[in-house]
Amino acid sequence: MLGCTFTAVGPIIAIASASNLATVYGAIILSGLFVVLAAPLYGKMLRFFPKIVTGSVVTIIGLSLIPVAMNNAAGGQNSPDFGQAHNLLLALGTFAVILLVNRLAKGFLRAVAVLVGLVVGTIAGYMMGIVDFQAVADASWVSVAQPFYFGAQISLTAVFTMILVNIVSMVESTGVYFAVGKATDQEVQPKQIVNGLRSEGLAIMLGGVFNAFPYTAFSQNVGLIALTRVKTRDVIFAAGAIMVVLGLLPKLAALTSVIPSAVLGGAMIVMFGSVAASGISILSEVDLRKDGNLLIAASSIAVGLGSAVLPQMFDQLPDFAKMLLQNGIVTGSLTAILLNIVLTGREDAAPLARKSA
């Protein structure tokens, strides 16, 4: 499942402030075209992603998301009731319900353990008086997005900025694809990565046409695969259809927005922890005693997690550097790739390329 990337928020605000939204959407559309065209070239770089790198990257994805889960569990960043007892109890209750259903139930009920936890948590939040249905009441019943509502203009500076944003997302998505491979017990091939990135490029272009933002694979969903053990693509097709319906019926879509942040946080703890566990599982297949593997894993995880937890350490750098370095997945991935080349040599870093050939 794709979602709008947070990496693009800062650059989009900067472009819109300097010009207008039409320039933003023109840049989004052309940067999506860049992703489509650059995907095959990027696929040739996958020789630098052996298991020591992919395991480190997947672990970083999971660990870097955990602070997001904890922020939500406390009530949501900057919320007036952040850290209050009712938020912590809601998060804990949701967390407990998901674990119990996943452990004790069977079949379909076990597969929807996260959904059960969200429903139970939201009901509990309503009884506590912290669920507000005003947004549902205010939403219209039917709405159709108008293409190019804000128009589209071309600025080379804006296009270049959004291309850089999408390159960052391509690195992040690569880690997500490897994590999905681990969760579904499949070895991801370079062709699949290329096809996935092409799809993301097309989605970015469609997003620009329909007044949305750049799309990328959401690493949060990897945790759902690992937790539910449901690995069929039919689920994605069905979920896509449901998303289309929700997009056309704003009142139903607004209903999903009433879920308290603490409830979401309780569910996220389980899901994001599952992603980190998948990465650790990949690393367990690597001999950390030789070829500098221990240094690669230790350094990349430390750099990636540090960047994710303390992004403000890069606030004094230029905007371009901040955009790259404040993304823990990108910094950790680049650290793992570079150290793998330096410590093990290029030939040892190319199993995927040899297999695909």
C-alpha positions as CSV (number, residue, x, y, z in Angstrom):
1,M,0.0,0.0,0.0
2,L,1.3,3.4,-0.9
3,G,0.9,6.6,1.1
4,C,2.1,10.2,0.9
5,T,5.7,10.5,2.1
6,F,6.5,12.8,5.0
7,T,9.9,13.5,3.4
8,A,8.2,15.8,0.9
9,V,6.4,18.0,3.4
10,G,9.2,20.5,4.0
11,P,10.3,20.9,0.4
12,I,6.6,21.3,-0.8
13,I,6.0,24.0,1.8
14,A,9.2,25.8,0.6
15,I,8.2,25.5,-3.1
16,A,4.7,26.7,-2.4
17,S,5.9,29.6,-0.3
18,A,8.3,30.8,-3.0
19,S,5.8,30.4,-5.8
20,N,2.4,28.6,-5.7
21,L,0.7,25.2,-5.5
22,A,0.6,24.9,-9.3
23,T,4.4,24.9,-9.3
24,V,4.3,22.2,-6.6
25,Y,2.1,19.9,-8.6
26,G,4.1,20.5,-11.8
27,A,7.2,19.4,-10.0
28,I,5.5,16.4,-8.5
29,I,4.3,15.1,-11.9
30,L,7.7,15.5,-13.6
31,S,9.6,14.0,-10.6
32,G,7.2,11.0,-10.8
33,L,8.2,10.6,-14.5
34,F,11.9,10.7,-13.4
35,V,11.2,7.8,-11.0
36,V,9.6,5.7,-13.8
37,L,12.6,6.4,-16.1
38,A,15.3,6.0,-13.5
39,A,14.0,2.7,-12.0
40,P,15.9,0.4,-14.3
41,L,19.2,2.3,-13.7
42,Y,18.5,2.1,-9.9
43,G,17.9,-1.6,-10.2
44,K,21.5,-2.1,-11.3
45,M,22.6,-0.7,-7.9
46,L,21.0,-3.6,-6.1
47,R,24.3,-5.5,-6.2
48,F,25.2,-3.4,-3.2
49,F,22.3,-5.0,-1.1
50,P,23.5,-8.4,0.3
51,K,21.9,-9.8,3.4
52,I,24.1,-7.8,5.8
53,V,22.8,-4.6,4.2
54,T,19.2,-5.6,3.8
55,G,19.0,-7.0,7.3
56,S,20.5,-3.8,8.7
57,V,18.1,-1.6,6.6
58,V,15.0,-3.5,7.6
59,T,16.1,-3.4,11.3
60,I,16.6,0.4,11.0
61,I,13.1,0.8,9.4
62,G,11.5,-1.0,12.4
63,L,13.5,0.8,15.1
64,S,13.2,4.3,13.5
65,L,9.4,3.9,13.5
66,I,9.1,2.9,17.2
67,P,9.4,6.5,18.4
68,V,6.5,7.4,16.1
69,A,4.4,4.6,17.8
70,M,5.4,5.9,21.3
71,N,4.5,9.5,20.4
72,N,1.1,8.4,19.3
73,A,0.7,6.1,22.3
74,A,1.2,9.2,24.5
75,G,-1.5,11.1,22.7
76,G,0.2,12.5,19.6
77,Q,3.0,15.0,19.2
78,N,2.1,18.5,20.6
79,S,-1.3,17.4,21.8
80,P,-2.5,19.2,24.9
81,D,-3.0,15.9,26.8
82,F,0.3,14.4,25.7
83,G,1.4,11.7,28.2
84,Q,-1.7,11.8,30.4
85,A,-2.8,8.6,32.0
86,H,-5.9,8.0,29.8
87,N,-3.8,8.0,26.7
88,L,-1.3,5.5,28.1
89,L,-4.1,3.3,29.3
90,L,-5.8,3.3,25.9
91,A,-2.5,2.4,24.2
92,L,-1.8,-0.3,26.7
93,G,-5.4,-1.7,26.3
94,T,-5.2,-1.7,22.5
95,F,-1.8,-3.4,22.7
96,A,-3.1,-6.0,25.0
97,V,-6.2,-6.8,22.9
98,I,-4.1,-7.3,19.8
99,L,-1.8,-9.6,21.6
100,L,-4.6,-11.6,23.1
101,V,-6.6,-12.0,19.9
102,N,-3.4,-12.9,18.0
103,R,-2.5,-15.5,20.6
104,L,-5.8,-17.0,21.4
105,A,-8.0,-16.7,18.3
106,K,-7.8,-18.7,15.1
107,G,-8.6,-18.2,11.4
108,F,-10.1,-14.9,10.3
109,L,-10.4,-13.4,13.7
110,R,-6.7,-13.9,14.3
111,A,-5.9,-12.3,10.9
112,V,-7.8,-9.1,11.9
113,A,-6.4,-8.9,15.4
114,V,-5.1,-5.3,14.7
115,L,-8.6,-4.2,13.4
116,V,-10.2,-5.7,16.5
117,G,-7.8,-3.8,18.7
118,L,-8.5,-0.5,16.9
119,V,-12.3,-1.0,17.2
120,V,-12.1,-2.0,20.9
121,G,-9.7,0.9,21.7
122,T,-12.0,3.4,19.9
123,I,-15.0,2.2,21.7
124,A,-13.1,2.6,25.0
125,G,-12.0,6.1,23.9
126,Y,-15.6,7.0,23.2
127,M,-16.7,5.8,26.6
128,M,-13.9,8.0,28.1
129,G,-15.2,11.0,26.2
130,I,-12.2,11.6,23.9
131,V,-13.7,10.5,20.6
132,D,-15.3,13.3,18.6
133,F,-17.6,12.5,15.7
134,Q,-18.0,16.2,14.6
135,A,-15.7,15.6,11.6
136,V,-18.0,12.8,10.4
137,A,-21.0,15.0,10.7
138,D,-19.4,17.9,8.8
139,A,-18.1,15.7,5.9
140,S,-20.1,15.4,2.7
141,W,-21.6,12.1,1.5
142,V,-20.1,12.1,-2.0
143,S,-17.1,13.9,-3.5
144,V,-15.0,13.4,-6.7
145,A,-11.5,14.8,-7.0
146,Q,-11.1,17.3,-9.8
147,P,-7.9,16.8,-11.8
148,F,-5.5,19.8,-11.9
149,Y,-7.7,21.7,-9.4
150,F,-4.7,23.9,-8.5
151,G,-3.2,23.8,-12.0
152,A,0.4,22.8,-13.0
153,Q,3.4,24.9,-13.7
154,I,7.0,24.0,-14.4
155,S,10.0,25.4,-12.5
156,L,13.3,23.6,-13.0
157,T,14.4,24.4,-9.4
158,A,11.2,22.9,-8.0
159,V,11.4,19.8,-10.2
160,F,15.0,19.2,-9.1
161,T,14.0,19.5,-5.5
162,M,11.2,17.0,-5.8
163,I,13.5,14.6,-7.8
164,L,15.8,14.7,-4.7
165,V,12.8,13.9,-2.5
166,N,11.9,10.9,-4.6
167,I,15.4,9.6,-4.7
168,V,15.3,9.5,-0.9
169,S,12.0,7.7,-1.1
170,M,13.4,5.2,-3.6
171,V,16.1,4.2,-1.1
172,E,13.6,3.9,1.6
173,S,11.2,1.9,-0.6
174,T,14.0,-0.6,-1.4
175,G,14.3,-1.4,2.2
176,V,10.6,-1.8,2.5
177,Y,10.5,-4.3,-0.4
178,F,13.2,-6.4,1.2
179,A,11.3,-6.3,4.4
180,V,8.1,-7.5,2.6
181,G,10.2,-10.3,1.0
182,K,11.3,-11.5,4.5
183,A,7.7,-11.3,5.8
184,T,6.4,-13.3,2.9
185,D,9.3,-15.8,2.8
186,Q,10.4,-14.8,-0.7
187,E,13.7,-13.7,-2.1
188,V,13.2,-10.3,-3.7
189,Q,14.7,-10.0,-7.2
190,P,16.0,-6.9,-8.9
191,K,13.2,-6.9,-11.5
192,Q,10.6,-6.8,-8.7
193,I,12.3,-3.8,-7.1
194,V,12.4,-2.0,-10.5
195,N,8.7,-2.8,-11.2
196,G,7.8,-1.6,-7.7
197,L,9.6,1.7,-8.2
198,R,8.0,2.2,-11.6
199,S,4.6,1.7,-9.9
200,E,5.5,4.3,-7.3
201,G,6.6,6.7,-10.1
202,L,3.2,6.3,-11.8
203,A,1.4,6.8,-8.5
204,I,3.4,10.0,-7.9
205,M,2.3,11.3,-11.3
206,L,-1.3,10.4,-10.6
207,G,-1.0,12.1,-7.2
208,G,0.1,15.3,-8.9
209,V,-2.8,15.1,-11.4
210,F,-5.3,14.6,-8.6
211,N,-3.9,17.2,-6.2
212,A,-2.2,14.9,-3.8
213,F,1.5,14.5,-2.7
214,P,4.3,12.1,-3.7
215,Y,3.6,8.5,-2.8
216,T,5.9,5.8,-1.5
217,A,5.6,2.3,0.0
218,F,4.5,2.5,3.6
219,S,6.9,0.6,5.8
220,Q,4.2,0.4,8.5
221,N,2.2,-2.1,6.5
222,V,5.1,-4.6,6.6
223,G,4.3,-5.1,10.3
224,L,0.8,-6.0,9.4
225,I,2.0,-8.7,7.1
226,A,4.3,-10.2,9.7
227,L,1.6,-9.9,12.4
228,T,-1.4,-11.3,10.5
229,R,0.6,-13.8,8.5
230,V,-1.7,-13.0,5.5
231,K,0.5,-12.9,2.5
232,T,-1.8,-13.0,-0.5
233,R,-2.0,-10.0,-3.0
234,D,-5.8,-10.3,-3.0
235,V,-5.7,-8.4,0.3
236,I,-4.0,-5.5,-1.4
237,F,-6.4,-5.5,-4.3
238,A,-9.4,-5.4,-1.9
239,A,-7.8,-2.7,0.3
240,G,-7.2,-0.6,-2.8
241,A,-10.9,-0.9,-3.8
242,I,-11.9,0.1,-0.2
243,M,-9.6,3.1,-0.4
244,V,-11.2,4.2,-3.7
245,V,-14.7,3.9,-2.1
246,L,-13.5,5.9,1.0
247,G,-12.1,8.6,-1.3
248,L,-15.5,9.0,-3.0
249,L,-17.4,8.9,0.3
250,P,-15.8,11.5,2.6
251,K,-18.2,10.8,5.5
252,L,-17.0,7.2,5.6
253,A,-13.4,8.3,5.3
254,A,-13.9,10.8,8.1
255,L,-15.1,7.9,10.3
256,T,-11.6,6.4,10.2
257,S,-10.1,9.7,11.5
258,V,-11.9,9.6,14.8
259,I,-9.6,6.8,16.1
260,P,-7.7,8.3,19.0
261,S,-3.9,8.7,18.5
262,A,-3.3,6.6,21.6
263,V,-5.2,3.7,20.1
264,L,-3.2,3.9,16.9
265,G,0.0,4.1,19.0
266,G,-0.9,0.9,20.8
267,A,-1.3,-0.9,17.5
268,M,1.8,0.6,16.0
269,I,4.0,-0.8,18.8
270,V,3.2,-4.3,17.7
271,M,3.5,-3.6,14.0
272,F,6.7,-1.7,14.1
273,G,8.3,-4.1,16.5
274,S,7.5,-6.9,14.0
275,V,9.4,-5.0,11.3
276,A,12.5,-4.7,13.5
277,A,12.2,-8.4,14.4
278,S,12.1,-9.2,10.6
279,G,15.4,-7.3,10.2
280,I,17.0,-9.1,13.1
281,S,15.9,-12.4,11.6
282,I,17.7,-11.5,8.3
283,L,20.8,-10.6,10.3
284,S,20.7,-13.9,12.1
285,E,21.4,-15.6,8.7
286,V,24.7,-13.6,8.4
287,D,28.0,-14.6,10.1
288,L,28.7,-11.4,12.1
289,R,32.2,-12.7,13.1
290,K,33.8,-12.2,9.7
291,D,34.3,-9.7,6.8
292,G,33.5,-6.7,9.0
293,N,29.8,-7.7,9.1
294,L,29.5,-6.8,12.8
295,L,30.9,-3.3,12.1
296,I,28.5,-2.8,9.1
297,A,25.4,-3.8,11.1
298,A,26.4,-1.9,14.3
299,S,27.4,1.3,12.5
300,S,24.5,1.5,10.1
301,I,21.9,0.7,12.8
302,A,23.4,3.3,15.2
303,V,23.6,6.0,12.5
304,G,20.1,5.3,11.2
305,L,18.5,5.2,14.6
306,G,20.4,8.2,15.8
307,S,19.2,10.3,12.8
308,A,15.6,9.2,13.3
309,V,15.5,9.9,17.0
310,L,17.5,13.2,17.0
311,P,16.9,14.8,13.5
312,Q,17.4,18.3,15.0
313,M,21.1,17.6,15.1
314,F,21.2,18.5,11.4
315,D,19.2,21.7,11.7
316,Q,22.2,23.9,11.0
317,L,23.0,22.3,7.7
318,P,21.7,23.4,4.3
319,D,18.2,22.3,3.3
320,F,19.4,19.7,0.9
321,A,21.7,18.0,3.5
322,K,18.9,18.2,6.1
323,M,16.4,16.4,3.8
324,L,18.9,13.5,3.4
325,L,20.4,13.3,6.9
326,Q,17.2,13.7,8.9
327,N,15.8,10.5,7.4
328,G,17.2,7.6,9.5
329,I,16.4,5.0,6.9
330,V,18.4,6.9,4.2
331,T,21.4,7.6,6.5
332,G,21.4,4.0,7.8
333,S,21.1,2.5,4.3
334,L,23.9,4.6,2.9
335,T,26.1,3.8,5.8
336,A,25.5,0.1,5.3
337,I,26.1,0.2,1.6
338,L,29.3,2.2,1.8
339,L,30.8,0.2,4.7
340,N,29.9,-3.0,2.8
341,I,31.9,-1.8,-0.2
342,V,34.8,-0.7,1.9
343,L,35.0,-3.6,4.3
344,T,34.0,-6.6,2.1
345,G,34.7,-5.4,-1.5
346,R,32.4,-4.9,-4.4
347,E,32.4,-8.5,-5.7
348,D,31.1,-9.8,-2.4
349,A,28.3,-7.2,-2.5
350,A,26.7,-8.5,-5.7
351,P,24.7,-11.7,-5.1
352,L,21.4,-10.3,-6.4
353,A,23.0,-9.1,-9.7
354,R,24.6,-12.4,-10.3
355,K,21.5,-14.3,-9.6
356,S,19.3,-12.2,-11.9
357,A,21.9,-12.5,-14.7
